[in-house]
């Protein structure tokens, strides 16, 4: 996937204002990616205190990836909103509109699937760090774990929601397998 947008460098207040606005993006997908980025940042901090440079490097990469996934999610869900905004049966048949909406929803599921995978990587790093962390850092690892799990749960819910009404396809099936969701539950 080509990443041509940079993660938003506004303030936390700017992000919260954008989240609270009556707009389709940013929304829950951005929150899932942000949770994952925050968790990875906490892991990087603990790894620095534990003087484990290989884990610092991995955690830093996960922070950057999760930040980019915020951008990717916002772009992908904007395409969904645009597809939903297409008129019904006016200038194009409803079937064409349905196909455009389905393709957009499938596309919007990819960044969220990557958020799940990134959050799982953060959780793996937490497990590796736990034995090396001093007592004062354990609360940070717990916070990182809880936030990573929240990001993962939100992203999995988003994938399931996006794919729920879509017709069977190889792309849909592949995403569901990546999320560990049985066909009958989706």
N, C-alpha and C positions, 0 to 999 in steps of 0.2 A: 504494500500500500504506500502510495506517495504522500508524504506529509508536507504540504506547502504553507500551512498556516502555523503561526507560533501560538503557544498557549497564551491566554489573556494574562497580561501583567498588571491589571488593575488591582485595586485594594480589595480586601475582604468585604468591606462595606459595598464597593461597587458590585461585586459578585452577588451579595445578598440582595441588593436592590434589583439586579437583573433577575434573580430567582423569583422574587416577589412580584415581578411585573406580570401583567396579563398577556404573556407571549408564550409560544410553544417551546422556545428554547431561551436560555438553559432551563433544564428541568431535572427530573430524577436521575436521568442518565449521567448528567454532569455531576450530580451529587455523588453517585456511585464512584465515578472516576476520581473525584476530589477526595473522598474517603480513602481510597486506595493510595493516592499520592501522599496524603497525610500519614497514613500508616507506614509507608515506605520511608518517608522522611524521618519518622521516629526511629525506625530500625537503623537508618544510616547514622543517626546521632548516637544510639547505643553502641553500634559497631565502632564508631570513632572512639568512644570512651573505653571500649574493650580492646582497642588497638588491633583490630582485625581488618586490615586494608582490603582483602578480597571481598569481604562482606559489605564493607563501605561502598566499594565500586558497584557491586551488584545492586545494593539498595538505591544508590544514586541513579542507576540506569532505570530502575523501576519507578522512581519519582518522575523522571523525564517522560517515560512511557505513559504513565497515568495522566500526566498533564496533557500530553498530546491526545490521549483518548478523550479528554474533556472537549477538546477542539473538534476531534473527529465525530464525537457523538452529537455535538451541537450542529455541525454541518449535515450529518446524516439525518437527524430528526427534522431539520429545516426542510429537507427534501420530502419527508413524509407529510409535513404540514402543507407544503406546496401541492403535493399530490391530492391530499384531502380537499384542498381548495378548488380543484378542477370542477367545473360545472358538470352536473349529472345530465347526461342525455341531450345536451344542447348542441354543441359543436362536434362532439365525438360520442360514439356509442358507450353505454355504461360498461361494457365488457373491456373496452380499451382503458377506461378510467380505473376499473378494478385491477387490471394488469399493472398499471403504473403505480397504484397504491401498494399492491403486493410486492412489487420490486423494491419500492422505497422502504417498506417495512422490513423486508429481508436485509436490505443494505444497512438499515439502522440497527439491526441485531448484531452485526459484526463488531462494532466498537464495544458493545456491551459484553459480548462473548470474550473479547480480549481483556476487558476489565476483570471478569471472573478469573481468567487465567493469570492475570497480573496479581490479583489479590491472593490467589493460592501461592504464587511464588513468594509473596511477602510473608505469608504464614509459614512457609518452609524456612525462610531466613530467621524468623522469630524462634522457631524450634532449635535452629543451629546456634543462636545467640544465647538462649536461656542459660545454659550451663556456665557461660563465661561472664554473665552479667552480675555485677554486685547488687546487693539488696536494694540500694537506692535507685537502680535502673529497672528493676523488675516491674514497677508500676508503669513505666513507659512502655515496656514490652506488652503488658496487659492492655494498655490503651491502644497500642498499635494493633494487637490481635483483634480486639473488639471492633475497632474502626474498619480493619480489613474485612472482617466477617460481615459487617454491615454493608460495605461496598459490594461485596460478593453477592449477598442476598438480594440487594436492590437490582444489581445487574442481571442476575438470573431471572428475577421476576420480570424485568423489562424484556429479556429475550423471549420468555414464555408468552408474555402479553403480545409482543409483536408478531409472533409466529402462530398464535392460537387459531386465528381465522384463515390462515393461508392454506391454499391447496397443497397437497403432497408434492414435493419436488426434492431433487437430490440436495440442493442448497439448504432447504428447510431441515431435511433429515440429518445432514452433516452438522448443522448448528445444534440441533437437539441432542445428538450424540455427544458433542463437545461439552454440553451442559449437563450431561448425565440424566436427561429427561426422557422417560419412556414415552413412546409414541402415544399410548392411550391417555397419558396425563396431560399432553400438550393441547 
